[in-house]
Amino acid sequence: MNEISEEIKNKARSIFKEGKVKRKLETDKRIHFEVQGETENHSVIYDKEKDEWNCDCKYFSLKEKECSHILASKLKLRQ
């Protein structure tokens, strides 16, 4: 797994603390989160069976690394 930068971790903490993560839907297989980004909302999905996280943001698509939206959703999940 690629190392996550402090900048991304700090951004995730801020998103979580500001209440910008909403747990929208949970099924047997997945948990869907909506995360309020700087310019748009992002859809984050946790696949329970594969233990995988996905986000629709450009950072995640291009870098294939966990983004601040996924990290913020993980904080919400642990809450």
N, C-alpha and C positions, 0 to 999 in steps of 0.2 A: 504494500500500500504506500502510496506517495505521502510524503510528509506534508502536513497541513500548516500553512503559515500562521504566524501570530496575528497578522492582519485579518485573516479569514475567521480565526477563532474569536477575536475581539468583536468583529462585525456580527457574528452569530450570537454572542452574548447580548449585544445591544438589541438585536432584533427580538430575542426572547424576552428580555427585561421590559421592552416597550410594548409587549403584548401583541406582537405582529404575527404570531403563529396561531392558527386555528386548526383544531382537529375536526375535520369535516365529516369523515365517514370511516367506519371500520367494518370489515367483513372478516370471514374466517381466514382469508388469505392475505389481505392487504389493509394498510391504514393510509388514508389520504389526508394530507395536510394542505392548507392554503397559507402561504407566507407572503406577507406584504413587503415587496421590495421597494427600492428607491423610486422606480418609475412604473412598475407594474407588479401585479400579483403573480406568484409562482406556485405551481402545483408540485408537491413533493409526495412521492409514494414509497412506502416501505412494504416490501414483499416479505411476508413472514416466512413463507416456505423456503425461499432462496436466501433469506437474510441479506437482502440487497436494497439499497436506497437509490432512488432516481429523482432528478429534478429537471424541469423544462427550461432552466436558465441557460444562457450562452456559455457561462463559465464551465458548468458541468459538462455540456456537450463538447466543447472544444478541448478542455484540459483533461477530461475524464478523471477528475479529482473531486472529492467532496467539497461542496460549496457552503457558503454561510447559511443558505436556506436549509440544507440537509442537517447541518450541525445544530441550528436553532430548533429544528423539528425533533432532533434527538433529545435536546434539553426538555422540550415540551413533553415528550414521551416518558422521560424519567421523573417528571414532576409528580 
